[in-house]
């Protein structure tokens, strides 16, 4: 990573990593940390929910390049909505350090729109000191192939050909497209879960969404488990804050942006002696109630390590990520995210049993 070019005018480069819930943003960032090569990186992590799971995962990476002080966590909100209160002060805090970071990585909430966040880099407090090196959108290729973002890609394309525009039926589609339309680089992730034909169909879907852009072409990079060369992700040099006119959004004509279409809550569980049974239960609950995202840490009796649970739709993955720390409370907690109307009580009863 030491070969990255210097940013003009001495500005600190910032990379915005966006992507819908469960796309693999945190895994991608963890890979960046592992290949930091001594470069001082700082992370701003934003999540939709009260419990910061992603920040905790990144702190557990054990990489000396990324210490506790290098991770700023902004939970229970969305950076595109809390720029003045949360984001700008976080940037100022990093810049005020005796040794400021050489690169800032910003992981947005999976429901965030990147364009309003990039606009914040015009704030006087940071405009002359930081530049947006690039916007990276991570796509869960498997979820896209399942129709999560465009239930009928063929009908979507026919509608685009006939009318030149698309009437979106779900807020998920709009968020997904807005993230793509602002990107300089699109990481088509989890390709190991797809056959070649399905992968080609997903890439066609992405290119169809990008047809809204004029005079700008985002690059597509395939990845498995978020593994991408840092030299591809960083050092883009796009100065995105000065290029917003070429990054259309479905929300350009709106005065603000809210997340009333989505909801989040935390489920507290007792210790779980059977992780396989828990995973099966979560798969069934997600399918029955339309849960978009599950993530959290679980206490498995007799195990010295905590169990990390990650769910996208009905795809549930678990693994032990680190040892419980001395004196750390062994709690079992899951963050559940879904569209507004998700029955919290029913989900909680089904999960807790």
ZIMOMO-V328014 format. One record per pair of residues at least 6 apart in sequence whose ideal C-beta (glycine too) atoms are under 7 Angstrom apart, sorted by the first residue. I is the first residue (numbers start at 1). GAP is how many residues later the second one is. Records with the same first field share a line. If there is no record, write none. Layout:
I: GAP, GAP
This chain:
1: 34, 35, 36, 38, 229, 230, 233
2: 35, 37
3: 228
4: 227, 230, 231
5: 230, 232
7: 6, 124
11: 118, 119, 120
12: 83, 88, 89, 92, 117, 118
13: 90, 118, 120
14: 90, 92, 116, 117, 118, 119
15: 88, 90, 91, 118, 119, 121, 218, 219
16: 90, 92, 98, 101, 102, 116, 119
17: 8, 11, 12, 88, 89, 90, 91, 119, 121
18: 90, 94, 96, 117, 119, 161
19: 6, 91, 118, 119, 120, 160
20: 90, 120, 155, 156, 159
21: 89, 90, 271, 272, 316
22: 88, 118, 121, 271, 290
23: 87, 115, 116, 117, 166
24: 114, 116, 165, 166, 202
25: 82, 113
26: 28, 31, 32, 81
27: 198, 199
28: 110, 159, 198, 200
29: 14, 29, 76, 78
30: 28, 31
31: 195, 196, 197
32: 73, 198, 201
33: 8, 28, 30, 32, 33
34: 29
35: 195
36: 27, 29
38: 27
39: 26, 63, 64
40: 59, 61, 62
41: 24, 25, 29, 60, 62, 64
42: 28, 52, 59, 62
43: 15, 23, 27, 28, 29, 62, 64
44: 28, 30, 46, 60, 62
45: 7, 9, 10, 13, 26, 28, 29, 62
46: 28, 32, 33, 61, 62, 63, 66
47: 6, 7, 28, 62
48: 30, 61, 62, 63, 211, 214, 216, 289
49: 26, 27, 215, 286, 288
50: 25, 26, 216
51: 24, 215, 282, 284
52: 21, 23
53: 242, 243, 282
54: 53
55: 16, 18
57: 251, 264
58: 8, 13
59: 9, 12
60: 261, 262
72: 18, 21
74: 12, 16
77: 9
78: 31, 33, 34, 181
79: 7, 8, 29, 30, 33, 38
80: 32, 33, 36, 37, 177
81: 176
83: 37
87: 30, 33
88: 32, 35, 37, 38
91: 35, 39
92: 33, 34
94: 6, 7, 10
95: 34
103: 131
104: 26
108: 6, 9
110: 183
111: 64, 148, 151
113: 62, 65, 136, 138, 144
114: 21, 65, 68
115: 63, 67, 129, 132, 134
116: 141
118: 14, 17, 64, 122, 123, 126
119: 125
121: 6, 9, 11, 120
122: 119
131: 108, 110
132: 106, 107, 108, 109
133: 101, 102, 103, 104, 105
134: 50, 51, 102, 104, 106
135: 47, 48, 49, 105
136: 47, 49, 51, 97
137: 42, 43, 46, 49
138: 49, 51
139: 47, 48, 49, 50, 67
140: 49, 50, 172
141: 47, 48, 49, 50, 52, 53, 58, 61
142: 48, 51, 52
143: 169, 170
144: 58, 61
145: 49, 53, 56, 57
148: 24, 165
149: 23, 24, 27
150: 6, 23, 55
153: 48, 52
156: 10
157: 51
159: 7
160: 6, 48
168: 6
171: 90
174: 76
177: 32, 73
178: 71, 72, 73
180: 6, 26, 29, 30
181: 28, 31, 32, 66, 67, 68
182: 65
183: 35
184: 34, 52, 54, 56
185: 33, 34, 36, 48, 51
186: 20, 32, 34
187: 34, 36, 41
188: 14, 15, 32, 33, 34, 35
189: 34, 37
190: 34
191: 8, 31, 32, 33
192: 32
203: 17
206: 14
210: 8
212: 36
213: 33, 35
214: 32
215: 31
216: 30
221: 7, 11
251: 6
260: 80
261: 78, 79
262: 75, 77, 78
263: 75, 77, 79
264: 71, 72, 73
265: 71, 79
266: 67, 68, 69
267: 67, 69, 80, 81, 84, 85
268: 64, 65
269: 29, 63, 65, 82, 83
270: 62
271: 28, 29, 30, 61
272: 6, 26, 27, 28, 60
273: 27, 28
275: 25, 32, 43
278: 20
279: 37, 39
281: 70
282: 12, 29, 34, 69
283: 31, 33
285: 6, 62, 65, 66
286: 8, 25, 27, 28
287: 27
289: 53, 54, 57, 58
290: 48, 49, 52
291: 45, 47, 51, 56
292: 21, 45, 46, 47
293: 18, 19, 44
294: 15, 17, 40, 42
295: 14, 15, 16, 40
296: 13, 37, 38, 39
297: 9, 10, 11, 36
298: 8, 9, 11, 34
299: 7, 31, 32, 33
300: 7
303: 17
304: 19, 20
305: 15, 17, 18, 19
306: 14, 15, 16, 18
307: 11, 13
308: 10, 11, 13
309: 7, 9, 25
310: 7
324: 6
334: 17
336: 11
